[in-house]
Structures are given as C-alpha cells and as structure tokens.
C-alpha cells in the first residue's frame, strides 16, 4: 500500500507556476495576506521566482457580490503583476476560483486556481502511487481522546 500524499494548495501552485514561467505573482484579496504568501515562497525555496504579491482590496465575503467590479480589479492588478515581471498568476483565494480561465484570456498568461491544482496533483500522485518520502515526513502521532463529564 502507498501512503496518501499531503499537499498544500499554495505550494502545489507555486511549483506548477515555476514550471510554466520564470516568475509568478500571487493575487490576494487583502494586504493582510501579503506577508504570509512571501513567507510561504521563502519556505518553499521559491522566493527568487516570486515577482510580486498584490491585493485587489476586497474582503473575501464581498468577492461574489459584484462580479463585474471584481473582474475589473483583477485585470488591473493582473496587468501590474505582469509589469512586475510575472509570467504566471496564482490566485491566493478560493473566492476567485471561477475567474481563472476568464482572466487568463484577458491577460494572455497562465492563471492558476490553487484548489484545482492541489486536487489534480493529489490525483496524479495517487495514480502514480507516490507520496512524501518517509525519510523526510513525520508519521502522525496517535492521539488520545479524553472524555470529560460536563459540570452541572
């Protein structure tokens, strides 16, 4: 039997973006996510491939309320990413998920939807009977379950 692979959406997407172009940018909803994305790129040893992380300045809860406004923001931010040197864009939020093909057509560069990339990568690894190396991956620690009586 083969262990199941464990994948992160952003990690899978950054590695795929590195195969599709020299540099990539990540588009996030708010500025508060920018540093976390930069840290992830550093952790994945892909910081030199990261052209930029840019925000569309929209709360996640508001992503689907005005789709035309969101499209305009994504094109504007996407063009800035291209000026930053990006050959590929990665969506840093699942709320953008249905706009990847549309934005790719608008900008003329690949646009990656992380949830789909992680799911398809996991499918491929399972089909190939591959998972993380046992030399580098920790085994899950068995958890004890404690039951407490509620106080009355």
C-alpha positions as CSV (number, residue, x, y, z in Angstrom):
1,X,0.0,0.0,0.0
2,X,1.0,3.6,-0.6
3,X,0.6,6.4,1.9
4,X,-1.7,9.2,0.7
5,X,0.1,12.4,-0.4
6,X,-0.4,15.6,1.7
7,X,-0.4,18.8,-0.4
8,X,-0.8,22.5,0.2
9,X,-2.7,24.5,-2.3
10,X,-0.2,27.4,-2.5
11,X,2.8,25.1,-2.5
12,X,1.5,23.0,-5.4
13,X,0.5,26.1,-7.3
14,X,3.9,27.9,-6.8
15,X,5.8,24.8,-8.0
16,X,3.5,24.5,-11.1
17,X,3.9,28.2,-11.8
18,X,7.6,27.7,-11.7
19,X,7.2,25.1,-14.5
20,X,5.1,27.4,-16.6
21,X,7.2,30.6,-16.4
22,X,10.3,32.2,-15.0
23,X,8.4,34.3,-12.5
24,X,5.0,34.3,-10.9
25,X,2.8,36.6,-8.9
26,X,0.1,35.9,-6.3
27,X,-3.1,37.8,-6.2
28,X,-4.8,38.0,-2.8
29,X,-7.9,39.8,-1.6
30,X,-6.3,42.0,1.1
31,X,-2.9,43.4,2.1
32,X,-3.0,41.3,5.3
33,X,-2.2,38.2,3.3
34,X,0.9,39.5,1.5
35,X,3.5,38.7,4.1
36,X,2.2,35.2,4.6
37,X,2.5,34.5,0.9
38,X,6.1,35.8,0.8
39,X,6.9,33.6,3.8
40,X,5.5,30.6,2.0
41,X,7.5,31.3,-1.1
42,X,10.6,31.6,1.1
43,X,9.7,28.3,2.9
44,X,9.2,26.5,-0.5
45,X,12.6,27.9,-1.7
46,X,10.8,29.8,-4.5
47,X,11.3,33.4,-3.3
48,X,13.5,34.2,-6.3
49,X,10.7,33.1,-8.6
50,X,8.1,35.4,-6.9
51,X,7.7,38.6,-8.9
52,X,5.1,40.1,-6.6
53,X,2.1,39.6,-4.3
54,X,-0.7,42.1,-5.0
55,X,-4.1,42.6,-3.4
56,X,-7.4,43.5,-5.1
57,X,-8.5,45.3,-1.9
58,X,-11.7,43.3,-1.5
59,X,-12.9,41.3,1.5
60,X,-13.5,37.6,0.9
61,X,-17.1,38.0,1.9
62,X,-17.6,40.6,-0.9
63,X,-15.9,38.6,-3.7
64,X,-19.1,37.4,-5.3
65,X,-21.5,40.4,-4.7
66,X,-20.3,42.4,-7.8
67,X,-18.6,40.2,-10.3
68,X,-18.1,42.9,-12.9
69,X,-16.3,45.1,-10.4
70,X,-14.2,42.1,-9.3
71,X,-13.2,41.4,-13.0
72,X,-12.1,45.0,-13.5
73,X,-10.0,44.8,-10.3
74,X,-8.4,41.5,-11.3
75,X,-7.5,42.8,-14.8
76,X,-5.9,46.0,-13.3
77,X,-4.0,44.0,-10.7
78,X,-3.0,41.3,-13.2
79,X,-1.5,43.9,-15.5
80,X,0.5,45.3,-12.6
81,X,1.8,41.8,-11.9
82,X,2.9,41.4,-15.5
83,X,4.8,44.8,-15.2
84,X,6.4,43.3,-12.0
85,X,7.8,40.5,-14.2
86,X,5.2,37.8,-13.7
87,X,4.8,35.2,-16.5
88,X,2.1,33.3,-14.4
89,X,-0.5,34.4,-11.9
90,X,-1.7,32.4,-8.9
91,X,-5.0,33.2,-7.2
92,X,-4.3,33.5,-3.5
93,X,-8.0,33.0,-2.6
94,X,-10.6,30.4,-3.5
95,X,-13.2,33.1,-4.0
96,X,-11.6,33.9,-7.3
97,X,-11.9,30.3,-8.4
98,X,-14.4,30.7,-11.3
99,X,-12.5,33.5,-12.9
100,X,-9.1,31.9,-13.7
101,X,-9.9,30.9,-17.4
102,X,-11.6,34.3,-18.0
103,X,-8.6,36.2,-16.6
104,X,-6.1,34.0,-18.5
105,X,-7.9,35.1,-21.7
106,X,-7.8,38.7,-20.7
107,X,-4.1,38.8,-19.8
108,X,-2.6,36.2,-22.1
109,X,-0.7,34.4,-19.4
110,X,-1.5,31.3,-17.3
111,X,-3.7,31.9,-14.3
112,X,-3.6,29.1,-11.6
113,X,-6.5,28.2,-9.4
114,X,-4.9,26.6,-6.3
115,X,-7.7,24.3,-5.2
116,X,-8.0,22.7,-8.6
117,X,-4.2,22.4,-8.9
118,X,-3.8,20.7,-5.5
119,X,-6.7,18.3,-6.2
120,X,-5.4,17.3,-9.6
121,X,-1.8,17.0,-8.3
122,X,-3.1,14.7,-5.5
123,X,-5.0,12.6,-8.1
124,X,-1.8,12.3,-10.1
125,X,0.3,11.3,-7.2
126,X,-2.2,8.6,-6.1
127,X,-2.4,7.3,-9.6
128,X,1.4,7.1,-9.7
129,X,1.5,5.5,-6.2
130,X,3.7,8.4,-4.9
131,X,3.6,10.3,-1.6
132,X,6.1,12.2,0.5
133,X,9.3,10.4,1.4
134,X,9.3,8.5,4.7
135,X,12.8,9.9,5.2
136,X,11.5,13.5,5.5
137,X,7.9,13.2,6.5
138,X,6.8,12.6,10.1
139,X,4.3,9.8,10.9
140,X,1.2,11.1,12.5
141,X,1.3,10.8,16.3
142,X,-1.6,8.7,17.7
143,X,-3.9,10.9,19.6
144,X,-5.5,10.1,22.9
145,X,-9.2,11.0,23.3
146,X,-10.2,12.3,26.6
147,X,-13.8,12.4,27.6
148,X,-14.9,14.8,30.3
149,X,-18.2,14.9,32.1
150,X,-19.8,18.2,31.8
151,X,-20.2,20.2,35.0
152,X,-23.8,20.8,36.2
